Amino acid sequence: MNFEYLIPIIAFILAAYSVIGNDVIQTLGTFLTSNRERSWWILWLYASVILTSVLLYGWYQYGGDVSYGRLDQIPLPEKMHIWYLLPPIVLIVLTRYGFPVSTTFLILSIFSSQAVIEKMILKSLFGYSLAFVFAFVLYILIARVLESKESIHKLSKKKHKSKWLVAQWVSTGLLWIQWLIQDFANIFVYLPRQLEWSELLFSLKVILVLMAYLFKSRGGKIQGIVNSKANTTHIRSATIIDLVYALILYFFANLSNIPMSTTWVFIGILAGRELAINYRINKAEIKSSKIMIFKDLYKVNVGLIVSILIAYLFGYLNLV
């Protein structure tokens, strides 16, 4: 077994680790936060059953393509050089410092043509804008009723809390399914577009082990972005966030099969929500909300800039 044969396998493991460490928290972060009193393995088991089901369905339905057609316009290179390991390594480093960078741009850009990259950027910008506006309008309407201190206090009653607990697990499941359909492309881009059964089982084992580590560590650095937003530790708030996120990803999943940054959608939802809640309930915090929004935007744009630079670097290296 030569090293060139190992490069795609190593790259896949690094990509899976980096994507799970960065993007999964943006999907399951509110779920982990609001269920922090539960054993990590129960949450992991729930997420793992859904992931396995979505992976197997995609593999069967799309003839071995677990990306649900998201990689149709992104071919696998005939030869994979050692520098293809760079993007997931950079993503791991940025994740360590708490940057919610877009794995779609950082991982997929090196395989994509300029035309596809432009389509991904436009779709992601549209995703952020739609998420921000939708979340802002929604929370302008419901903030006083559902996000005030009085309403949160009422939720602490066991009778009401148990109903929202069921709703949250359902909304998290729906969101998890939509995210997986979008982001499996980022994880599997280093592997053949049609996987053999043995390759499918190997990749599934790797992902489940990495997820176990993530759940046991309760999310790591990226989790801080979720925790910093108002009321995200409350089940009802987490349920609404997850449901809005799931609906928007479902819309974009049916819009086209061009990959997009789910990170930008996630940041857009949190930004619109945070601004609306403070506008309706605590106007004194609006300025700090704006600072937080620009800070999060700065972090995701760092990832975009790095991604484009790496894509140009790879284009140069492939010509040498």
N, C-alpha and C positions, 0 to 999 in steps of 0.2 A: 504494500500500500504506500504510494508516494504522497508527498506533502500536497501536491496540486489537487489530489483527490480529496484530501482532508479539508481544504480551504472552505468549500461550501458548507460542510458539516459544522466546522468551527464557527463560521460566519452565522449560520442559522442559530446556533446556541447563543452566541453573543447578541444577535438581533432579538431573539426571544426574551433573553434576560433584560435587555435595555428597553424593549417595547413594553414588557410587562411591568417593569419598575417605574416607567414614566406614564404610559397611557392608561394602564389598568386602574391606577389610583384616581384618574379623572373620571372613570366610569363607576368604580365601586367605592370611591373615597367616602361619600356620604353614607353609604351602607356600612362601612367599617366604623365610621365615627359614631353613628347613632346606635350601633350594636356593640359598642366597645366592652360591654359587660359580659358578652357571650364568648364562649370558647372559640378560639380562632379556627379550629378544625371543622366546626359546624358550618361556619361561613364559607370556608374553603370547599367543603363537600358540596354545598349548594351551588356555588359558582362552577365547580368542576363538572358536576353532572350536566349543567346547561352547556358548558363549553364542549364537552365530549359529544353531546347530541348535535350541536350546531356543526362541529367539525365533521362528524360522520355523515350527516345529511348533505353537506356541501360536497364532500368527496363522492358520495353516491350520485347525487343529482347532476353534478357538473363533470362527470366522467374523470374523477381523480383530481379536479381543480378545487382545492379547498378555499381559494380566494373569492369564490362566487363570481368569477369573471372579471375581477378587478385588475388582474394582471394581463388581460388580453392585449393591451397596447404596450406592455412592458416585457419584452422578450428576455430570456436568460442568455447571458453572454456565452459564446462558444468556449472561451477560456476565462477562468476566474483567477485573477492575479492576487497576490498577497495584500495589495493595498485595498482590496474590497473589504478587508476586516476593519478599516479605519472608521467608517460611519457608525457602526454600533458601539465601538470603543469610545468615540467622541460623545455619543448619546449617553453612555454609562457615566462618563465624567460629568456632563452637564446635569444629569439626574442627581448625582451625588451632591451637587451644589443647589439643588432645589429648583432647577429651571424646568418649567413645563413645556419643553420644546416639542415641536411637531415631528413625530417619528415619520410621518408620511413624507415630508420634505427631506428629512435627513437621510432616511434609508432608501426611499424610492427614486430620489432625484438622480442618483448615480447610474441607474439603469434606464432612465427615461430620456427621450428626445426633448429638445427645447419646447416644442409644441405641446407635448404632454405636461411638462412642468408648468407652462403658462396656464393650461387648463386646470391643473390642480390648485394653483395659487388663486385663480379667479373663483373657483368653486369654494375654496376655503374662506376667502374674503366674504363671499356671499353668505356662507355659513355663519361666520362671526356676526355679520350685520343682522341677519335674520334672527339669530339667537338672542342678540342684545335687545333688539326692538321688541321681540315677542315676550321675553322675560320682563322687560321694563313695563310694558303695557299690562301684562298679567298681574305683576306685583303691585302696580299702582292701584289695581282694582281689589286685590285680596289682602294687601299688607296689614291694614288695620284690623281685619277680621281674623287672620290666621297667624300673623307674625308679631303681634304686640305681646308685651309681657303678660297681660291679663289672659290672653288666649292660650299662650304657652303654659301658664299655670293651670288652666282648666284641663289641659291635655294630660297633666300628671295623674289625673284620676284613672285608676286602673281600667274602668269600663271603656273609656274612650281610647286609652292608649293601646289596648289590645286590638281594636279594630284598625287603627292606623298601622300597627305592627304588621298585620296581614297585608294591608295595602302596600306597605313599603317593600316587602319581600316580592310581591307581584310586580310592582313597578321596576324594581331592581332587575328582576329576571327579564322583563321586556327590554330594558335598556341594555343589558348585558348581551342579549341576542343581537340587537341592532349594531352594537359596537363591534362585536366579533365579525359580523358580516363585512363591516367596513375595514377593520384593521388586521384581519388575517393576512391580507396582502403584504403588510409591513413585516410580518413575522416569516412568511413563507417565500418571500421574493428570492431568496438564495437557493431554493430547492427547485427541482423540476416542476413544470406547470401541471403535469399529471403524476401524482404520487402512486407508487406501488403500495400494496397493503403493508409490507414491512416498514417502508418509509413513513407511512401514516402512523403506525403504532409507535415507532421510535420518536417521532416529533411530538406525539401526544404525551408520552412519558416525560419528555424534557419539559414541556410546558406545565404539566401538573406539578412536577417537583419544584419548578421555579415559583409557581403560584403559591405553593405551600410555604416556601421561604418568605414570600411577600406578606402573606396573611399572618404568619407567625410574628413578623416584625411590625405588624400594624401599619404598613404603608410607607414608612421611611420619610425622607425629606419632602417629597411632593405632597404628602398628606397635609403639610402645614398650610398650603394654599387653601385647601378645603376648610381646615379648622379655623382659619382666620376670618371666614365669612360669617355673617350674622345667623345664629340659630341652626347651623348645620348639624349640631349634635342632637337636635330634636327630630324625632321620627317623622312627624308630619311635614316639616320643612324638607327633610331629605327625600320624602316620598314625592313631593311636588317637583323638586329639582330633577329627580330621576325620570319622572314621567314626561316633563317638558323636553329633556335631553333625548329620551327615546323617540318621541314624536318627530323631533327635528331630524334625527338621524334616519328615521324611517322615510321621511320625505326625500332626503337626499339620496338614500339608497335606491329609490325608484326614479329619481331624476335622471341619473346616468351611471354608468359603471366606471367613470373616471374616479380614481382614489381622491380622497380629500382629508384635510386635517381635522380629526375629531377634537384635537386639542383646542383649536380655535373656536369650535362650537361650544365646548365646555367653558372656556374663559369668557366667551360672549354671554352665556347664560348667567354665570356668577356675577359678571359686571353689571348687566342690566338689572338683575335681582337686587344686588347690593345698593345700587343707586336709588332704585324705586323704594326700597324699604326705608332707607334713611330720609328720603324726600317726604314720605308719608308719616313716619313715626318719629324720626329724630333728625331734624334739619341741621342741627349743630354738627352732625357727622358727615354732611355732604362733601365738604372739602377733603376730609380724610378718605372718603370713598373714591373720589376722583383720583387722588394720589395712588391709591391701591390699584385702581383700574389701569392707570398708565404704567404702574410698576409691572403688573402682569403682562401687559402688552409689550413692554420692553423685553421681558424674558422670552416670550414666544417669538419675537422678532429677531432676537439673538440667534435662536435656532434656525430661523429662515435664512438669515445672512450666512451663517456657517454652512447650511445645506447647499446654498447656491455656490459658495466658494469651493466646497468639496466637489460638487458636480462639475465645475469648470476644471478643477484640478484633475479629476478622473478623465475628462475629455482629453486633456493634454497628455496624461500618462499613457492612455490607450493609443495615442498617435505616435508616441516615441518608439 
